[in-house]
Amino acid sequence: MVHIMKFCPKCGAVMLAKGRILYCPRCGYQEEITSTLITLRKSVVFEKVVERREDVHLDVPMGAIFDLNITCPRCGKKGVYYWRRQVSSAESSDTVVKVYKCASCGYTWVEGE
């Protein structure tokens, strides 16, 4: 069975059939169904699936990079965010450290500690 979808030539939305008329629900464009088109009386429902992870609240900076190859030293799972942070000290000049945060358990560590 072949399913044919017609898209609106004005805005690109999927057109819907009502009687012998195809109409666009977005912009209102209409055209008559010709004999070459096959109409189906079966409706299709699209469902948006959203994955939620509520067990760990990750507070990572906007520019953090996700790396699936780094393993967390606490939980042993792969998938870690990392970013660079400037640290100032009274004893030495400002240094930049690399901070890691596990995407699974939320454990945070600094490179070299």
C-alpha positions in Angstrom: 0.0 0.0 0.0 1.4 3.4 -1.0 0.7 6.4 1.2 0.8 9.8 -0.5 1.2 13.0 1.4 0.6 16.4 -0.2 2.4 19.4 1.0 1.3 23.0 0.8 3.0 24.8 -2.1 2.9 28.1 -0.1 4.2 27.2 3.4 5.2 23.5 3.2 2.7 22.2 5.8 1.0 18.8 5.3 -2.3 19.3 3.6 -5.5 17.8 4.9 -8.5 16.4 3.0 -12.1 17.6 3.6 -14.6 16.2 1.1 -13.1 16.9 -2.4 -10.9 19.7 -1.2 -7.3 19.6 0.1 -6.6 22.5 2.5 -3.6 23.7 4.5 -4.3 24.1 8.2 -1.4 26.6 8.5 -2.0 29.2 5.8 -5.4 28.3 4.4 -4.4 27.4 0.8 -7.0 25.1 -0.9 -7.1 23.0 -4.0 -9.6 20.6 -5.5 -8.7 16.9 -5.3 -8.2 15.5 -8.9 -9.0 12.0 -10.0 -5.3 11.2 -10.0 -5.0 11.6 -6.2 -6.0 8.8 -3.9 -7.6 9.8 -0.6 -7.3 7.6 2.5 -9.9 7.6 5.2 -7.4 6.6 7.9 -6.2 9.2 10.3 -2.6 9.3 11.6 -1.7 10.5 15.0 1.8 11.7 15.7 2.9 11.6 19.3 5.8 13.6 20.6 8.0 11.6 23.0 10.1 13.5 25.5 12.7 11.7 27.6 13.1 13.1 31.1 15.9 12.5 33.5 14.8 13.7 36.9 17.1 11.8 39.1 20.1 14.1 38.6 20.0 17.9 38.2 23.0 18.9 36.2 24.2 22.4 36.6 26.7 22.8 33.8 27.8 26.0 32.1 26.4 26.9 28.7 29.6 26.2 26.9 30.2 22.7 28.4 31.2 19.9 26.1 29.7 16.4 26.4 32.2 13.5 25.8 30.8 9.9 25.8 34.3 8.4 25.9 35.2 9.7 29.4 34.3 7.4 32.4 33.2 8.8 35.8 35.6 7.7 38.6 32.7 7.4 41.1 29.9 5.5 39.2 32.0 4.0 36.4 29.5 5.1 33.6 30.5 6.8 30.4 29.3 10.3 29.5 30.8 13.3 31.1 30.5 17.1 30.6 33.7 19.2 30.8 34.6 22.8 30.7 37.5 25.1 31.6 37.5 27.4 34.6 39.9 30.1 35.7 41.2 29.7 39.3 43.1 32.5 41.1 45.3 31.9 44.1 47.2 34.2 46.4 50.3 32.0 46.1 50.4 31.7 42.3 49.2 33.4 39.2 45.8 32.7 37.7 45.5 29.2 36.3 43.0 27.5 34.1 41.7 24.1 35.2 39.5 21.5 33.4 36.3 20.7 35.4 34.4 17.4 34.7 30.8 16.5 35.7 29.3 13.1 35.3 26.0 13.0 33.3 24.7 10.0 35.3 25.5 10.7 39.0 26.4 14.4 38.9 29.9 13.8 40.5 32.2 16.8 39.8 36.0 16.7 39.8 38.9 18.8 38.5 41.7 17.6 36.4 44.8 16.8 38.5 43.0 16.5 41.8 
